[in-house]
Amino acid sequence: MSEKTESKAKGWKTLGVWVTLAFVLLVGAWAALIAIASKNAPEPVPLERTTD
């Protein structure tokens, strides 16, 4: 393999690592937001039913 081909292969591997890391961070952020939102859910408000 030539140096040019090796550097392209290394660049793709590096890009794959960054994309994977970004995806993992996004999934972690969503999981944290959902966990926080479920712990801090608003109280249910009972509604009166009226008949017209």
Secondary structure, DSSP 4 states (H G I P E B T S, - for coil): --HHHHHHHHHHHHHHHHHHHHHHHHHHHHHHHHHHHHHTPPPP--------
